[in-house]
Amino acid sequence: MLEGGGREGETVTDPTSRRREVLPVPDRQHLGLVTYDAKDPDTTFPPITPRLPPDGAPNVLVILLDDVGFGASSAFGGPADTPTAERLQRGGLTYNRFHTTALCAPTRAALLSGRNHHSVGMGSITETATSAPGLSGMRPNTKAALPMTLKLNGYSTAQFGKCHEVPPWQTSPVGPFTAWPTGEGGFEHFYGFIGGENNQYYPALYEGVSPVEPEKTPEEGYHLTEDLADHAIDWVRTQKSLAPDKPFFLYFAPGATHAPHHVPQEWADKYIGRFAGGWDAQRESILARQKKLGVVPADAVLTARPDMIPSWDDMSDEMKPVLERQMEVYAGFLEHTDYHIGRVVDAIEEVGALENTLVYYIIGDNGASAEGTINGAFNEMANFNGLAAIETEEFMVHIKDQLGTKDSYNHYAVGWAWAMCSPFQWTKQVASHWGGTRNGTIVHWPAGIKSKGETRSQFTHVIDVAPTVLEAARLPEPTFVNGVQQSPVEGTSMMYTFEDASAPERHDLQYFEMLGNRGIYYKGWSAVTRHSTPWIFNETLPALDDDVWELYDGSKDWTQAHDLAKEMPDRLASLQRLWLIEAVKYNVLPIDDRRAERFSAKLAGRPQLVSGNRQVLFPGMKRLSEHSVLNIKNRSFSVTAAVDIPAGTSAHGVVIAQGGRFGGWTLYVKDGRLRFVYNLLGMTEFATESAVDLPPGKHQIRVEFAYDGGGLARGGDVTLFHDGIPVGTGRVEQTQPLIFSAEETTDIGDDYGMPVSADYGVTSKFNGRIDVVQIEIGDDDHTHLIDPEEVARVAISRQ
């Protein structure tokens, strides 16, 4: 790229182009004649003009789906119909060797920075951050985000959907908000959610940094993907109406199709009967379609099924209809997502902007998710809490028709994830093999790409998006941003491939590492080693030096089906050494496969937002994540609230609630009686009610939970108090040991999202005044008994 952002043979007409390496572009003082009287005819000053990128800079739309394997979308031979993707394919380019990092947050951090994920501190997910530079969960200010660069060059910027790059200790209402999209993320507008996943019917949403609630209910037709598309469409129309000369950067990351797989029933029903053959047969049919489409070579080989994944024939006849429904729901979910993406694309076309919009449609931030257990899950929370055995085959058969509805929190079986990564080995989390990292990608830009409907097979990576956008906009890579000197972008612009299918690939070296799974690509060859299995969390991990490496020749073996390690040990050794060199360069070392230590903030060296044995909360506080509230699990606890009940009224409503429909607890008043409900995984509610009414006036109400002890997930006795006097007793037979919810929150004075209990009635809003709520936890803490593998499984599966 030339100085000032021009391309060879072009004239750079932007008078400030040579100053754009320093952002914000420094203001220049006017040093011409200054007259005494403004009416003097010699009075003149240059007009004020808004900062704009060079003439012709395109709008940019980056679409990033979640947990979609290479073989899921019809655009890449999969069973889920994705007409929007196919439409963009016909008018653009298909990239069949585009790669991600094998995990959500690392892919997103790499995409938005143009740097490798360890370079920006996102070696894994923020919940497992350590003080090591490559695993800190914090992007250094020497590596500014692409949206920040574009904003400071005159772009309008907005993000809609998922953001999982905010460290847990920064997710509370007090911030700091530097890692949020509208902070140093560079987005002027954000509407979406913070975290790894969300309930599609009852999401926890933010606009900017403020929590907001959906405008409709599921009964009124609400679905998160549609809501995100509505907001994105409104933003595009407003932006082009009010600032038509400014290009936009729109990042649409809906969080679909991450579990829970939620979709209106009619979308799932379109696929009834299509998956009766099971996952083994599905892989074969996917590969056949892929070859017919030309998105894989004609000689591509279907890789073998790992021994730990059962064959379809091994599954019981009773479970097969349930398993089929899981995949019907997933396919409907993916098509539904593609449909709403189509609405966004249509809106851009309707305002006349699609012709000069560079569209990246990245179908997955990693491979398909194999975190749903061998049988799949009706409620992921059961699996997350180590209680998957509750979901027996008999239970799964009984609830089959609820999959995908608001009454489920479902995930499909491991076998389906493996099939959706066809024709490759492995799945999400496994960065060593293409099943975890190769994601179908489409690039569409009518004004900038003459080629239409063609396939590009050069090796490309998610870090290549940022430099491509900068080159397309004729903007230089900044050397200083907000006063901080920048390190170089590590990706390679893909523009050289736009008009030349046979151009030699320029991104010919790339390391991979995730959770100890690692690999290296170099000029067609790949050396890889799988260190752990995504759905097995109690396996004994080998020493890193004992990992077995494999070697593949990509020029002859497109799918990594034929291991050449024994035949070519010297080449393997050379690539292993090259991996180590790249690992040192990009902060991959030390490789960290620890489990227990990384989930202790103190041992890992990261901040912890809440500590101690007492926490005081106040009215109006809401949407507090589990990271923001004392952990009451596996121990005794008490909750005390100072309230004031108006005269002449019967007290009603929630004092405090944590969690939601699929697990949590709530202290509330109904018909004047104080009540405490512990909701176990949405299957059982243990309720305790006071024997007397709570009269008008000022009172201290209290619930005490005396944990049985003797291990995890045990029960306990419940006592309710009015002003220190016992007014009711009850019993909770079993509790949740690890997590209440992936997205539900703690709220004071109401229960936002999906309610913990259906017993509230018409409203859950408290009709009195709450002065303060205090949580105290006992010293009888049993969390030291938690298997570290279980904790790791929860954190990784939530991203």
C-alpha positions in Angstrom: 0.0 0.0 0.0 1.3 3.4 -0.9 1.7 6.3 1.5 -1.7 7.9 2.0 -3.6 4.8 1.2 -3.5 5.0 -2.6 -3.1 2.0 -4.9 -0.4 1.8 -7.6 -1.2 3.9 -10.7 -3.8 6.0 -8.9 -3.7 9.6 -7.9 -4.5 10.3 -4.2 -6.8 13.3 -4.3 -7.4 13.5 -0.5 -5.4 16.5 0.7 -5.1 15.0 4.2 -4.1 11.5 3.0 -0.5 11.7 4.0 -1.5 12.6 7.6 -3.9 9.7 8.1 -1.2 7.5 9.6 -1.7 9.5 12.8 -5.2 9.2 14.2 -7.1 11.3 15.0 -5.8 13.4 12.2 -4.2 16.4 13.9 -6.0 19.7 13.5 -4.1 22.3 11.5 -4.0 25.9 12.7 -4.9 28.5 10.1 -1.9 30.8 9.7 -3.2 33.1 6.9 -4.3 36.7 7.2 -6.4 37.5 10.3 -8.3 40.7 9.9 -9.4 43.0 12.7 -13.0 43.4 11.4 -14.9 40.4 10.1 -16.6 42.7 7.6 -13.2 43.4 6.0 -13.4 42.1 2.4 -10.0 40.3 2.9 -11.5 38.3 5.7 -11.4 34.6 4.7 -11.0 31.3 6.4 -11.2 27.8 4.9 -14.6 26.2 5.3 -15.3 23.6 7.9 -15.5 20.2 6.3 -16.3 16.9 8.0 -13.7 14.2 8.0 -14.3 11.7 5.3 -12.3 8.8 3.9 -10.9 9.0 0.3 -13.4 9.3 -2.5 -15.0 6.0 -3.4 -14.3 4.3 -0.1 -16.9 1.5 0.2 -19.4 0.9 2.9 -18.5 -2.3 4.7 -20.9 -5.0 6.0 -19.2 -7.8 8.0 -21.6 -10.6 8.9 -20.3 -13.2 11.4 -22.4 -16.2 12.3 -21.8 -18.3 15.4 -21.0 -22.0 15.7 -21.6 -22.9 12.0 -19.5 -25.6 10.5 -18.1 -25.6 7.0 -20.7 -28.2 5.9 -23.9 -26.7 7.4 -24.9 -24.0 4.9 -26.4 -24.8 1.5 -23.9 -22.3 0.1 -21.2 -24.8 1.0 -23.2 -28.0 0.3 -24.9 -28.2 3.7 -28.5 -29.2 4.5 -29.7 -25.8 5.8 -31.1 -23.6 3.1 -29.3 -20.2 3.0 -30.6 -18.3 0.0 -29.1 -15.0 1.1 -25.6 -16.6 1.1 -26.2 -18.2 -2.2 -27.4 -14.8 -3.7 -24.2 -13.1 -2.5 -22.2 -16.0 -3.9 -23.7 -15.6 -7.4 -22.8 -11.9 -7.4 -19.4 -12.3 -5.6 -16.7 -14.6 -4.6 -16.7 -17.9 -2.6 -13.6 -18.5 -0.4 -13.3 -22.2 0.5 -10.0 -21.9 2.4 -10.9 -19.2 4.9 -10.0 -19.8 8.5 -10.9 -18.8 12.0 -9.4 -19.6 15.4 -11.6 -22.5 16.6 -13.3 -20.4 19.3 -15.7 -17.5 19.5 -14.1 -14.6 21.4 -10.6 -15.2 19.9 -12.0 -15.2 16.4 -13.9 -11.9 17.0 -10.9 -10.2 18.6 -8.7 -11.3 15.6 -11.4 -10.1 13.1 -11.8 -6.7 14.6 -8.0 -6.0 15.0 -6.3 -7.7 12.1 -4.0 -9.4 14.5 -3.6 -13.0 15.7 -5.7 -13.7 18.8 -2.8 -14.2 21.1 -1.4 -10.9 19.9 -4.5 -9.2 21.2 -4.6 -11.1 24.5 -7.4 -13.4 23.5 -5.6 -16.8 23.5 -8.8 -18.3 24.8 -11.9 -16.7 26.4 -11.9 -13.9 28.9 -13.4 -16.1 31.6 -10.0 -18.0 31.6 -7.8 -15.0 31.3 -4.4 -15.1 33.0 -1.7 -12.5 33.5 0.3 -13.9 30.5 0.2 -11.4 27.6 -1.4 -13.8 25.1 -4.1 -14.8 27.6 -4.9 -11.6 29.4 -8.3 -11.1 27.8 -7.3 -7.5 27.0 -6.4 -6.0 23.7 -3.3 -3.8 24.0 -3.8 -0.2 23.1 -0.9 -0.7 20.6 -3.3 -2.7 18.5 -6.3 -0.5 17.8 -9.5 -2.0 16.5 -10.5 -1.6 12.8 -13.7 0.2 13.7 -11.7 2.8 15.6 -9.4 3.3 12.6 -12.4 3.7 10.3 -14.3 6.0 12.7 -11.3 8.3 13.0 -11.1 8.4 9.2 -14.7 9.5 8.8 -16.7 6.3 8.7 -20.0 5.8 10.6 -19.6 2.6 12.7 -22.2 0.3 14.4 -22.3 -3.2 15.8 -25.4 -5.3 16.3 -25.4 -8.6 18.1 -22.8 -10.5 20.1 -19.8 -9.1 21.9 -17.8 -11.7 23.9 -14.6 -9.7 24.2 -15.5 -7.9 27.4 -13.6 -9.3 30.4 -15.9 -10.6 33.2 -14.5 -8.0 35.7 -15.7 -5.2 33.3 -19.3 -6.4 32.6 -20.9 -4.6 35.6 -22.8 -1.3 35.3 -19.7 0.6 36.6 -17.4 -0.6 33.8 -14.8 0.4 32.9 -16.2 0.3 29.4 -12.9 0.4 27.5 -13.4 -3.1 26.1 -17.0 -2.5 25.2 -17.9 -1.9 21.5 -18.7 1.8 22.1 -15.5 2.2 24.2 -12.2 1.5 22.6 -13.9 -0.9 20.3 -14.5 2.0 18.0 -18.3 1.6 17.4 -20.4 4.7 17.6 -23.5 2.6 18.2 -24.0 -0.8 19.8 -27.2 -2.9 20.2 -26.7 -6.4 21.3 -25.5 -8.6 24.2 -22.3 -9.1 26.2 -21.2 -12.7 26.6 -21.0 -16.0 24.9 -24.6 -16.8 24.3 -28.2 -15.5 24.8 -31.7 -16.7 25.0 -33.3 -15.9 21.6 -36.7 -15.2 23.2 -35.7 -13.5 26.4 -32.3 -11.8 25.8 -30.2 -9.6 28.1 -29.7 -6.6 25.8 -27.6 -3.4 25.9 -27.8 -0.2 23.9 -24.4 1.3 24.2 -23.6 0.4 27.8 -27.2 0.6 29.2 -29.4 -2.4 29.6 -32.6 -2.4 27.7 -35.5 -4.7 27.3 -37.1 -6.1 24.1 -40.2 -4.2 22.9 -42.1 -7.4 22.4 -42.7 -10.8 24.1 -42.2 -14.2 22.5 -46.0 -14.5 22.5 -46.1 -11.3 20.3 -43.5 -12.9 18.0 -40.2 -11.7 19.5 -37.0 -13.3 18.4 -33.5 -11.9 18.9 -32.2 -12.3 15.4 -35.2 -10.5 13.9 -34.8 -7.7 16.6 -31.1 -7.2 15.7 -32.0 -7.1 12.0 -34.7 -4.5 12.7 -32.3 -2.3 14.6 -29.5 -2.7 11.9 -32.0 -1.8 9.2 -33.2 1.3 11.1 -29.6 2.4 11.6 -28.6 1.9 7.9 -31.6 4.0 6.8 -30.9 6.7 9.3 -27.2 6.8 8.4 -27.8 7.1 4.7 -30.6 9.6 5.2 -28.6 12.0 7.4 -25.0 11.4 6.2 -25.2 10.0 2.7 -21.6 11.1 1.9 -20.2 9.1 4.8 -19.6 5.4 4.3 -20.5 3.0 7.0 -18.9 0.0 8.8 -21.7 -2.3 10.0 -20.8 -5.4 12.0 -23.7 -7.8 12.2 -23.0 -10.7 14.6 -26.3 -12.1 15.6 -25.2 -14.8 18.0 -27.0 -17.4 15.9 -26.6 -20.3 15.6 -25.0 -20.7 19.0 -27.0 -22.8 21.5 -29.7 -22.5 22.7 -31.1 -23.4 19.3 -34.2 -21.3 19.4 -36.4 -20.8 16.3 -40.1 -20.4 15.5 -41.6 -23.9 15.0 -42.6 -23.3 11.3 -38.9 -22.9 10.4 -37.9 -26.2 12.0 -40.9 -28.0 10.6 -39.6 -27.2 7.0 -37.0 -29.9 7.7 -39.1 -32.7 9.0 -37.9 -36.0 7.7 -34.7 -34.7 6.1 -32.3 -36.1 8.7 -33.8 -39.6 9.2 -30.6 -41.2 7.8 -28.5 -39.8 10.6 -25.2 -38.1 10.8 -23.0 -40.7 9.0 -25.3 -40.6 5.9 -25.5 -36.8 6.2 -21.8 -36.4 5.9 -21.7 -38.4 2.7 -24.5 -36.4 1.1 -22.9 -33.1 2.2 -19.6 -34.1 0.5 -21.4 -35.0 -2.7 -23.1 -31.6 -2.8 -19.9 -29.9 -2.0 -18.2 -31.5 -5.0 -21.1 -30.7 -7.3 -20.9 -27.0 -6.2 -17.2 -27.0 -6.6 -16.5 -25.7 -3.1 -14.3 -28.7 -2.5 -12.0 -30.5 -5.0 -13.4 -33.4 -6.9 -10.9 -35.7 -5.3 -11.6 -34.6 -1.7 -11.8 -37.5 0.7 -14.3 -37.8 3.6 -12.4 -38.0 6.8 -13.1 -40.9 9.2 -15.4 -40.7 12.2 -13.5 -40.5 15.5 -13.9 -43.5 17.8 -15.4 -41.5 20.5 -18.3 -40.3 18.3 -21.0 -43.1 18.1 -22.3 -44.1 14.7 -26.0 -43.3 13.9 -26.7 -47.1 14.1 -25.3 -47.1 17.7 -28.1 -44.8 18.8 -31.2 -46.3 20.3 -34.4 -46.4 18.2 -36.2 -44.4 20.9 -33.6 -41.5 20.7 -33.4 -41.3 16.9 -36.6 -39.2 16.5 -35.3 -36.8 19.2 -32.0 -36.6 17.5 -33.6 -35.9 14.2 -35.7 -33.1 15.7 -32.5 -31.5 17.2 -31.1 -31.2 13.7 -34.4 -30.0 12.2 -34.4 -27.2 14.7 -30.8 -26.3 14.0 -31.3 -26.3 10.3 -34.4 -24.1 10.7 -32.4 -21.8 13.0 -29.7 -21.3 10.4 -32.1 -20.7 7.6 -34.1 -18.2 9.8 -30.8 -16.4 10.5 -29.9 -16.2 6.8 -33.4 -14.8 6.1 -33.0 -11.9 8.5 -29.5 -11.3 7.1 -31.2 -11.0 3.8 -33.4 -8.3 5.2 -30.4 -6.3 6.2 -28.8 -6.7 2.7 -32.1 -5.7 1.1 -32.3 -2.6 3.2 -28.8 -1.6 2.1 -29.8 -2.2 -1.5 -33.0 -0.2 -1.1 -31.1 2.9 0.0 -28.9 2.6 -3.0 -25.8 1.5 -1.2 -25.3 -2.2 -2.0 -23.3 -1.5 -5.2 -20.5 0.1 -3.3 -20.7 -2.1 -0.1 -17.9 -4.6 0.6 -19.8 -7.5 2.2 -18.0 -10.2 4.2 -20.4 -13.1 5.0 -18.4 -15.3 7.3 -20.4 -18.4 8.0 -19.2 -19.3 11.4 -16.7 -18.0 14.0 -15.4 -21.6 14.4 -16.5 -25.1 13.6 -19.8 -26.5 14.7 -20.2 -26.9 18.5 -19.7 -30.4 19.9 -20.6 -29.2 23.4 -24.1 -30.7 23.5 -23.2 -34.2 24.8 -23.6 -37.5 22.9 -27.4 -37.3 23.2 -27.8 -33.5 22.9 -29.5 -31.5 25.6 -33.0 -30.1 26.3 -31.6 -27.7 28.9 -27.9 -26.9 28.6 -27.9 -25.8 32.2 -28.3 -29.4 33.4 -25.1 -30.4 31.5 -23.3 -27.3 32.7 -24.1 -28.2 36.3 -22.9 -31.8 35.9 -26.5 -33.0 36.1 -26.9 -34.2 32.5 -28.1 -37.6 33.8 -31.4 -35.9 34.8 -32.2 -35.8 31.1 -32.8 -39.5 30.6 -33.8 -40.9 27.2 -37.3 -41.2 28.5 -37.3 -37.5 29.4 -35.9 -36.5 26.0 -38.5 -38.5 24.1 -41.2 -36.8 26.2 -40.1 -33.3 25.5 -39.1 -33.7 21.8 -41.7 -31.3 20.5 -40.6 -28.5 22.8 -37.1 -28.3 21.2 -36.5 -24.9 19.8 -39.3 -23.2 21.8 -39.1 -20.7 24.6 -39.6 -23.6 27.0 -36.3 -25.2 26.0 -32.6 -24.3 26.2 -31.5 -26.9 23.7 -28.4 -28.1 21.9 -27.8 -30.8 19.4 -25.8 -34.0 19.8 -22.1 -34.3 19.1 -22.7 -36.4 16.0 -24.5 -33.5 14.3 -21.7 -31.1 15.1 -19.2 -33.5 13.5 -21.5 -33.8 10.4 -21.8 -30.1 10.1 -18.0 -29.8 9.8 -18.0 -32.1 6.8 -15.7 -33.1 5.2 -13.1 -32.3 7.8 -11.9 -33.9 11.0 -13.1 -32.6 14.4 -15.2 -29.5 15.4 -15.1 -26.2 17.4 -12.3 -25.9 20.0 -10.0 -28.1 17.9 -7.7 -25.6 16.3 -5.4 -28.3 15.0 -7.8 -29.5 12.3 -9.8 -27.8 9.6 -13.1 -29.0 11.2 -12.4 -26.4 14.0 -11.1 -23.6 11.9 -12.2 -23.7 8.2 -15.4 -21.6 7.7 -17.1 -20.9 4.4 -16.8 -17.2 3.5 -18.4 -15.1 0.8 -17.2 -11.6 -0.4 -19.5 -9.4 -2.4 -18.7 -5.9 -3.7 -20.2 -5.1 -7.1 -18.4 -1.8 -7.5 -15.0 -3.3 -6.6 -15.0 -6.8 -7.9 -15.7 -7.6 -11.5 -15.6 -11.4 -11.1 -18.9 -12.9 -10.3 -19.8 -16.4 -9.0 -16.3 -17.6 -8.8 -14.4 -19.6 -6.2 -11.1 -18.5 -4.6 -8.9 -21.1 -3.0 -6.0 -19.1 -1.7 -5.4 -19.7 2.1 -7.0 -16.8 4.0 -7.6 -16.1 7.6 -9.9 -13.9 9.7 -7.0 -11.5 10.4 -7.0 -10.7 6.7 -10.4 -8.9 6.8 -9.0 -5.7 8.4 -6.2 -5.1 6.0 -8.6 -5.9 3.1 -11.0 -3.2 4.3 -8.2 -0.7 4.7 -6.9 -1.3 1.2 -10.4 -1.2 -0.3 -11.0 2.2 1.4 -7.5 3.4 0.3 -6.6 4.1 4.0 -3.2 3.6 5.4 -2.6 1.4 8.3 -2.2 3.8 11.2 1.1 4.2 13.0 -0.4 6.2 15.9 -3.9 6.0 17.3 -5.0 8.2 20.2 -1.4 9.0 20.9 -0.2 5.4 21.1 2.2 4.0 18.6 0.7 1.0 16.8 2.2 -2.4 16.1 1.8 -3.7 12.5 -1.4 -5.4 11.4 -0.6 -9.1 11.1 -3.1 -10.1 8.4 -2.7 -9.9 4.6 -5.1 -8.0 2.4 -7.2 -10.4 0.2 -7.7 -7.8 -2.6 -5.0 -9.5 -4.7 -7.4 -12.4 -5.1 -10.4 -10.4 -6.2 -9.7 -10.6 -9.9 -7.1 -13.4 -10.1 -8.2 -16.9 -9.1 -4.7 -18.2 -9.8 -2.7 -15.5 -7.9 -0.1 -17.2 -5.7 -1.3 -17.0 -2.1 0.3 -14.4 0.0 -0.9 -15.6 3.4 1.2 -18.8 3.3 2.1 -19.1 7.0 -0.3 -19.3 9.9 -0.1 -20.8 13.4 -3.1 -22.2 15.3 -3.5 -22.9 19.0 -6.5 -23.3 21.3 -6.6 -25.1 24.6 -3.4 -26.9 23.7 -4.7 -28.0 20.3 -2.2 -26.6 17.9 -1.1 -26.6 14.3 0.9 -24.8 11.6 0.1 -24.1 8.0 3.0 -23.3 5.6 2.8 -23.3 1.8 0.3 -26.0 1.5 1.6 -28.3 4.3 0.0 -28.5 7.7 1.4 -30.1 10.9 -1.1 -30.5 13.7 -1.7 -32.1 17.1 -4.9 -32.5 19.0 -4.4 -32.1 22.8 -8.0 -32.4 24.1 -11.5 -33.4 23.1 -14.3 -30.8 23.2 -16.9 -32.9 24.9 -14.8 -34.9 27.2 -13.9 -32.9 30.3 -12.6 -35.5 32.6 -9.9 -36.9 30.3 -6.3 -37.0 31.5 -4.4 -34.6 29.3 -1.0 -35.8 28.1 2.1 -33.8 28.7 2.5 -31.2 25.9 5.7 -32.9 24.7 3.9 -36.2 24.5 1.2 -35.0 22.0 1.3 -36.9 18.8 1.7 -34.7 15.7 0.2 -35.4 12.3 1.4 -34.2 8.8 -0.7 -33.4 5.8 0.1 -32.4 2.2 -2.7 -29.9 1.3 -1.8 -30.0 -2.4 -2.9 -33.6 -2.6 -5.0 -34.0 0.6 -7.6 -31.2 0.9 -9.4 -32.6 4.0 -6.4 -33.8 6.1 -7.4 -37.4 5.6 -3.9 -39.0 5.1 -1.3 -38.6 7.8 2.2 -38.5 6.4 4.1 -38.1 9.7 5.7 -41.5 9.7 6.7 -41.2 6.0 8.2 -37.7 6.3 9.6 -37.1 9.8 12.0 -34.5 8.7 9.4 -32.3 7.2 7.2 -32.7 10.3 10.1 -31.7 12.5 10.7 -28.6 10.4 7.1 -27.5 10.7 7.1 -28.2 14.5 10.0 -25.9 14.8 8.3 -23.3 12.7 5.2 -23.5 14.9 7.4 -22.8 17.9 9.0 -19.7 16.2 5.5 -18.3 15.4 4.4 -19.1 18.9 7.2 -17.0 20.4 6.5 -14.2 17.9 2.8 -13.9 18.7 2.7 -14.5 22.5 1.3 -18.0 22.3 3.8 -19.2 24.9 3.4 -20.4 27.5 0.9 -23.0 26.3 -1.7 -23.2 29.1 -3.9 -26.3 29.4 -4.4 -25.8 33.2 -8.0 -25.9 34.4 -8.4 -25.3 38.1 -5.8 -22.6 38.3 -7.2 -20.5 35.5 -10.6 -20.4 37.1 -9.2 -18.8 40.2 -8.8 -15.1 39.5 -6.1 -14.8 42.2 -4.0 -17.7 40.9 -4.5 -16.6 37.3 -3.6 -13.0 38.0 -6.7 -11.3 36.8 -9.1 -8.9 38.6 -12.2 -10.2 40.4 -15.1 -7.8 40.6 -16.8 -9.1 43.7 -15.2 -10.7 46.7 -15.8 -11.1 50.5 -18.8 -12.5 52.3 -21.2 -9.5 52.1 -22.6 -7.5 49.2 -25.1 -4.6 49.3 -27.4 -4.0 46.4 -29.8 -1.1 45.8 -33.1 -0.6 44.0 -32.8 0.0 40.3 -29.8 -2.3 40.0 -30.6 -4.9 37.3 -29.1 -7.1 34.7 -26.2 -8.0 36.9 -24.2 -11.0 35.5 -23.2 -13.8 37.8 -19.7 -12.3 37.8 -21.2 -9.2 39.5 -22.9 -11.0 42.4 -21.6 -13.0 45.3 -21.7 -16.7 44.6 -24.3 -18.4 46.9 -23.8 -21.9 45.5 -22.7 -24.9 47.6 -22.9 -23.0 50.9 -25.3 -21.3 53.3 -26.4 -17.8 52.6 -28.9 -15.2 53.7 -30.7 -12.3 51.9 -32.0 -9.3 53.9 -34.0 -6.5 52.5 -35.3 -3.2 54.0 -38.7 -2.5 52.4 -41.6 -0.1 52.9 -45.1 -1.3 52.0 -47.5 1.6 51.3 -50.6 1.8 53.6 -53.8 0.3 52.1 -52.0 -2.0 49.8 -51.1 -5.7 49.7 -47.4 -6.2 49.1 -46.6 -7.8 45.8 -43.6 -8.3 43.5 -40.0 -9.4 43.4 -37.4 -8.1 45.9 -34.5 -9.9 44.3 -34.2 -12.6 41.7 -31.2 -14.4 40.2 -31.3 -16.6 37.1 -34.4 -17.4 35.1 -36.7 -20.1 33.8 -33.9 -22.7 33.5 -32.4 -22.3 37.0 -32.3 -19.6 39.7 -33.9 -18.3 42.9 -36.2 -15.5 43.9 -37.4 -13.7 47.0 -40.7 -12.1 46.4 -44.1 -11.2 47.9 -47.4 -12.4 46.5 -50.8 -11.6 48.0 -49.1 -10.1 51.0 -47.1 -13.3 51.8 -43.3 -13.5 51.6 -42.1 -16.3 49.4 -38.8 -17.9 48.4 -38.5 -20.2 45.4 -35.5 -22.2 44.3 -35.8 -23.2 40.7 -33.8 -26.4 39.9 -33.0 -26.4 36.2 -36.5 -25.5 35.3 -37.7 -29.0 36.3 -38.6 -28.5 39.9 -39.5 -25.5 42.1 -38.9 -25.7 45.8 -41.2 -23.1 47.4 -41.3 -21.7 50.9 -44.1 -19.3 52.0 -44.6 -17.2 55.1 -47.5 -18.1 57.4 -48.5 -14.5 58.0 -49.0 -11.4 55.8 -46.4 -8.7 55.5 -48.3 -5.7 56.8 -47.9 -2.1 55.5 -45.0 0.0 56.8 -41.2 -0.4 57.1 -39.8 -3.9 57.6 -36.8 -6.0 57.3 -37.5 -9.2 55.4 -35.1 -12.1 55.3 -34.5 -15.5 53.9 -31.9 -17.9 55.4 -30.7 -21.0 53.6 -28.8 -23.5 55.7 -26.8 -25.7 53.4 -26.7 -29.4 54.2 -23.1 -29.7 53.4 -21.3 -33.0 52.6 -20.6 -32.1 49.0 -21.9 -30.2 46.0 -25.4 -29.6 44.8 -26.9 -30.6 48.1 -30.1 -29.3 49.6 -30.8 -27.2 52.7 -33.4 -25.7 55.0 -35.1 -22.4 54.3 -36.4 -20.0 57.0 -38.3 -16.7 56.3 -38.3 -13.8 58.7 -40.2 -10.5 59.2 -38.2 -8.1 61.3 -36.2 -11.0 62.8 -39.2 -13.2 63.7 -39.4 -16.5 61.9 -42.6 -16.6 59.8 -42.1 -19.7 57.5 -39.9 -22.7 56.9 -39.3 -25.0 54.0 -36.9 -27.2 52.2 -34.8 -27.3 49.0 -33.8 -30.8 48.2 -31.2 -30.1 45.6 -29.3 -27.1 44.3 -27.2 -26.1 41.2 -23.5 -26.3 41.9 -21.9 -24.3 39.0 -24.2 -21.9 37.2 -27.7 -20.6 37.1 -27.8 -19.2 33.6 -25.6 -18.2 30.7 -27.5 -15.0 30.1 -30.1 -14.4 32.8 -29.2 -11.9 35.5 -29.7 -10.6 39.0 -32.4 -7.9 39.4 -33.6 -5.8 42.3 -37.3 -4.9 42.5 -38.3 -6.9 39.4 -37.4 -10.0 37.4 -36.2 -9.1 33.9 -35.9 -11.6 31.1 -37.5 -15.0 31.6 -38.9 -15.2 35.2 -37.4 -17.6 37.7 -41.0 -18.6 38.7 -44.3 -18.5 37.0 -45.9 -17.9 40.4 -45.5 -14.1 40.2 -48.7 -13.5 38.4 -49.5 -10.6 36.1 -46.5 -8.5 37.1 -43.2 -9.1 38.9 -42.5 -5.5 39.7 -42.4 -4.7 43.5 -45.2 -2.4 44.5 -43.4 -1.0 47.6 -40.1 0.8 48.2 -36.9 -1.1 48.6 -34.2 0.7 50.4 -31.4 -1.9 50.3 -30.8 -5.6 49.7 -27.9 -7.4 51.4 -26.5 -10.8 50.5 -24.3 -12.7 53.0 -22.6 -16.0 52.4 -21.5 -18.5 55.0 -18.1 -20.0 55.7 -19.3 -23.5 54.8 -18.0 -23.2 51.3 -17.9 -26.5 49.4 -16.8 -25.1 46.0 -13.3 -26.5 46.5 -14.9 -29.9 45.7 -15.8 -28.8 42.2 -14.0 -30.8 39.6 -11.9 -28.2 37.7 -12.8 -30.0 34.5 -16.5 -29.2 35.1 -15.7 -25.5 35.6 -13.7 -25.5 32.4 -16.5 -27.2 30.5 -19.0 -24.5 31.6 -16.9 -21.6 30.7 -15.8 -22.9 27.3 -19.2 -24.1 26.3 -20.8 -20.7 27.0 -18.7 -18.9 24.4 
